[in-house]
């Protein structure tokens, strides 16, 4: 075939993709499930090109055959999909991958791999009907894919059918995981099936048994299971159960981001709940065996939501665990001084400790200066706030307090300067400049 023919087909392919593939969002982190042999084939394609060749040139040998007018070569479509999956800009090539996998599947080449990957790509793109169309081809041989199909069916509102497939997947995976090594893909999918079917107690009991053998592995999964079960408690409007399950989720896995977000969401719902329920939730979380970082994050969120006493309880817990943590010390000092029931002496004690440990941090001098101002110790407040000013010159609260301090000290000219600066910063912030 002539070089001109290769070039014409390459251009034709690019135009074809632009016209036929269509839009729609898909995540950039989709990954084709490739066998070692397929990866080697993709690598050999790339290795056959000159080192200076760009990515598009590296795919030309497959592009020549992979066109809609050449459906006799489904392998070329599959090989091109494999190559495109190695693109450094996967988000831009995702729908090209879909196009060529569809062509390969239609031609019967590597059909199971095509349907498996297409199903997962469509799930990532939120196209559940298309995902089910492909996953049903592989559900019989891959129970993990049957579970994914069940999730897609649930998203489509087909609850009964989704449950039927999930139960079948669970039974199949139970047999497979018993003959596999601990921590296998079958075991992970089996646990996920229990979660999907909301059989949380079984999953938790199993994972607690695993905890002795592989604590890190089990803890991550226990955090996820408890987080998922908390979502069910919220659906059932059982606030106490929700709080308890989130407590356990973060005890097992402090990095469980979903659980942290669920905590924030529950905190924001506190205003509409009975006082006794709010108190109970606060007691559960304040006594939790969480890390200092989790107590810091949850306590700070309590403060932002207007529950300063609960915030202090968490920060005191964090302080006992990590007394040299700058963020813990600073937030504790602030919460103690700016809560509904201020404890200025204790706040000043923490602020003094903070500055001894971190003497060069301007923001901590500002914290103590604000506390001194609340205590009406104007000269000490002036010294700390003035020291912080060169670093925090655009921090409006600093100028507001300095204006007050200078007014109390009878230095009205200085007070006026800082008052004007505070007003200017407020206008700038309001205008979004």
WOJOQUI-V442413 format. One line per field, one symbol per residue. ss: DSSP state (a for helix, b for strand, c for the rest). psi: psi as a letter, one per 40 degrees, with the letter a starting at -180 (. if undefined). burial: 1 if it has 16 or more other ideal C-beta (glycine too) atoms within 10 Angstrom, else 0. A space follows every 10 residues. Layout:
ss: ???
psi: ???
burial: ???
This chain:
ss: ccaaaaaaaa aaaaaaaaaa cccccccccc cccccaaaaa aaaaaaaccc ccccaaaaca aaaccccccc cccaaaaaaa aaaaccccca aaaaaaaaaa aaaaaacccc aaaaaaaaaa aaaacccaaa aaaaaccccc ccaaaaaaaa aaaaacccaa aaaaaaaaaa aaaaaaaacc ccccaaaaaa aaaaaaccca aaaaaaaaaa acccaaaaaa aaaaaaaaaa aaaaacccaa aaaaaaaaaa aaccccaaaa aaaaaaaaca aaccaaaaaa aaaaaacccc caaaaaaaaa aaaacccaaa aaaaaaaaaa accccaaaaa aaaaaaaacc cccaaaaaaa aaaaaaaccc caaaaaaaaa aaaacccaaa aaaaaaaaac cccccaaaaa aaaaaaaacc caaaaaaaaa aaaaaaaaaa acc
psi: hidddddddd dddddddddd diaiiiieei higiiddddd dddddddeii deiidddeed dddddgieef eegddddddd ddddeeiegd ddeddddddd ddddddeehf dddddddddd ddddeegddd dddddddedd egdddddddd dddddeegdd dddddddddd ddddddddei iheidddddd ddddddefgd dddddddddd dddgdddddd dddddddddd dddddefgdd ddddddddde ddgeegdddd dddddddeed deiidddddd ddddddeigi iddddddddd ddddeegddd dddddddddd dgeehddddd ddddddeead gigddddddd dddddddgee hddddddddd ddddefgddd dddddddedd dfeehddddd ddddddddee gddddddddd dddddddddd ee.
burial: 0000000011 0010010000 1000010001 0101000100 0100100000 0000000111 1111111000 0011011111 1111111001 0011111111 1111101011 1011111111 1111101101 1111111110 0111111111 1111000100 0110110111 0110011000 0000011011 1111111001 0011011001 1000001111 1111111111 1011000010 0111111111 1111010111 0110011001 0000000101 1100110101 1111111111 1110101101 1111111110 0100100111 1111111010 0101001101 1011100000 1101111111 1111101101 1111110110 0100110111 1111111000 1001100110 1100100000 000
